[in-house]
Amino acid sequence: MTIKLRAVLVLLLGVGLCSSLWSQTFRCEGRLILGTNNPNFMQVQTIGFAPFFVISYNPTAIYFGEGFDALGFNPKDNYIYAVREGTNTIVRLRSDNTFETLGPVPGVDQPEIFAGDCTVDGRYLCHENGLDQILVFSVLEDLVLEDRIDLYWDPSSVNDEPFNTRIDDFAIDPNNPTIAYAYQADGNFDPDILPLATQGHLLQINLDFNSPNLGMVTPIAPLTGNVSLTRMGSLFFDDFGVLYGYGAQFGGLNSWENRLVGINPQTATATAQGSSGPSAPATDGCSCPYSLKANYMVEPLVATCTDSEVTYSLTINNRSFENLTEVILTDTIPEGMLITGISGGFVGDVDPATGVGTRFLTINNLRIPPRSVVEMTIEAEVIDIPVGNLGSQVWLRNLPSLFDGEVVSDDPSTSNQNDPAIFAADAIFLENVVLDITPPTDCLSDNDGHVVLTSPQFLPGITYEVTLINDDWIRTEREITVDGNNTFELDSLPAGSYRLDALRPQGVRCSYEWKDTTIMIEPPNEQLQVSIESNSPLCEGQDLRMKATLTPGGDAIWRGPLYIVPGLEMNWDSVGPAFSGTYELTATYGACEQIREEEVRVEPAINAAIAGELDYCEREQMQLLAEGVGDTLLTYQWSGPNSALDTAQLLEIASMTPADGGSYQVIINNGTCQDTAVADISILPSPTIELPQVLEADFCEPVILQPKINGDDNVAYSWAPSEGLSCDDCPNPEIIPPFLPSYQLNVVNDTLCTDSTTVLISFDSDDLIYVPTAFSPNQDGVNDYFQLFPSCLVSVLRKVEVYDRWGGLVFSNGPLDPADPREFWNGRINGKPALQSAYLWQAEIELVDGSVRKLNGEVNLLR
């Protein structure tokens, strides 16, 4: 690698805004610092990490009308250094929203500088894209260009051309200041960013000035994880050495940056942090990852207020590169405690006036090497401390400006920062206590109660300070001397509930506690006699009356579901169900109290009603349903015409007659209230059909259905089914073969009352056909054919067959005309006269109802 310029160039620069070098600095807190460049201003804000992945962005400074790039926090003076946009000048940013111009960037008129950071020794580094160099400046006094670092690709990487890629930011690793990390934007941001092979890669830059590989850039890997960034304008480390990036999640030159990610430099894995942050067209980041923290804890967290021990543990973590050699450590533990031991691997001088045997600790010239941890243990004896929480906190002073001169310890077990180490001093618990309570004797003068406590822990002849607290937080304080029986007495106590708040010998901080015990001094409540009466239960709309009687007297207050009413009587007019519930009477007579309860039940209005039809046809079923409101069991009592009585909710009459018409009444009762409902029922005139259930016919004459309508005969007719009838809406249809075995007639009058009946069609199937037993085919004109003679019930003679005695078919014909004998057998077989013999016959006939039957028999042929 060729260093373009090794000579030290000293540039004495004017100051744009005059102020003291050490004023308006930023705090080195180990937090990430984000600068968001908007069109009209740049805002600097610190990033805070809270539990449950909550990220906060806290404004620190704002620079109106300005924009800055290549931010770097300088740990030597606590200023932020940057390049001012639109110029070639390097500036020093102050926390009071101002900046100081240090001087120009040499060798360029309009620099392309987007990335920068500060080294641990206070130098400012920035990358100039046009030169492809990192410029190294001294900035603590005058602006001096000390060096130029040429960047080149690692020969072992996939890139073998000169380094000319854009770097939006880089961050120096606080764990290894000889390297820095950068990010090459991917093709979604700008497809022209070269080289193509390492687009979207995390890069490592060698910044070891003593290494021959100074300026070598090594691609680590493409950035992967649960979130992807097309570019990162900000890269920064926290004080734990964790790398973070802030950039644009979606592609395009005009995409805004609003996403914070944590980055694993070894694997180039990015993990989203919280939700979206502040959005800006461009951002730049820096940090001061060089913290000094003092963690201070105490064990146990609860200790007895006397004759116990606690141990304080101090861990000082110097995550900076400052060698701290003259630190002053101070600590003061609570009064009533003494330090009994100090141990740990620390180097420093314990002030002889402090330490063991005192409650103060001062260590001078405490040494805290860079990037190291110093641990210390302080053991303390609890002699006599007050009950409650007691804290102790360590101060580290005489520190460099990086840490603002001093650091206060923090208890890491708490959520707030800089909390002292706190433990709870617990009282000495009383045991084997015998309690004797004498209540007051008079309701109107209840201050003569007294309490006697006995415990072997009470020291005879010692005066104790006793504090009682009642339910109203009123304190009663007494000084009591314990007698020879380990007993003391508290007299002249009013009735009430007391808690033993403090019990300690005079001049002692530690006190006794009677754990989870309440001293209850009851008033003589039995002196107050109370009785109450009410008119419950009652119905909705009635007046509620309640009355109390107190003896010998006193005051009363009623508490009910809706209201609180003072006085002996409580009266409400026209109440509703909401007044139901438990009423409590609290009666007081001086200090005495009695409580009585009374259950009041207000039944809701039943609002009786009858659901059902009011008009019924004769023979129609009547159903009337009684309806009423209420959660209790309702009873019903029906009455009506024709001696109708019932106690069911549903009143039913299977077939209504004119005698059933009239007024029906139901009384609904819930045990407390009742209500009545009435329904007037009308019986409508109805037609009645007279028609034989069975109609027998031989169908030799026309068969006509002839129903008779009684009652209201102004009706409409409907026969069903219609098949086999001459009409289906006339009074007297004729049955036309083929017909069905039954028909239903429905009639309806003008009031829609109906009647229906069914008629069955029947005939004698025994005389369907006449068949002669013999015939003589001798051509004498008499009985020459074996002829069948069907009755009127046969509509078709479908087939006739004749067989000889061996089963041979000798004749077959069909359908046949019964009136034409020539269609029947003439006694010949194949044109020749058949022998005189007995022959079998079989006939298939179709009846007028459409059914088909088969008949058979024997006939004798005579010669």
Secondary structure, 3 states (H helix, E strand, C coil): CCCCCCCCEECCCCCCCCCCCCCCCCCCCCCEEEEEECCCEEEEEEEEEECCCEEEEEEEEEEECCCEEEEEECCCCCCEEEEECCCCEEEEECCCCCEEEEEECCCCCCCCEEEEEECCCCEEEEEECCCCEEEEEECCCCCEEEEEEECEECCCCCCCCCCCCCCCCEEECCCCCCEEEEECCCCCCCCCCCCHHHCCEEEEEECCCCCCCCCEEEEEEECEECCCCCEEEEEEECCCCCEEEEEECCCCCCCCECEEEEEECCCCEEEECCCCCCCECEEEEEECCCCEEEEEEEECCEEECCCEEEEEEEEEEECCCCCEEEEEEEEECCCCEEEEEEECCCEEEECCCCCCCCCEEEEEEEEECCCEEEEEEEEEEECCCCCEEEEECEEEECCCHHHCCEEECECCCCCCCCCCEEEEEECEECCCCEEEEECCCCCCCCCCEEEEEECCCCCCCCEEEEEEEECCCCEEEEEEECCCCCEEEEEEECCEEEEEEEEEECCCCCCEECCCCEEEECCCHHHCEEEEEECCCEECCCCEEEEEEEECCCEEEEECCCCEEECCEEEECCCCHHHCEEEEEEEEECCEEEEEEEEECEECCCCCEEECCCEEECCCCEEEEEECCCCCCCEEEEEECCCEEECCCEEEECCCCHHHCEEEEEEEECCCCEEEEEEEEEEECCEEEECCCEEECCCCCCEECCCEEEECCCEEEEEECCCCECCCCCCCCEECCCCCCEEEEEEEECCCCEEEEEEEEECCHHHCEECCCEECCCCCCCCCCECCEECCCEEEEEEEEEECCCCCEEEEECCECCCCHHHCECCEECCEECCCEEEEEEEEEEECCCCEEEEEEEEEECC
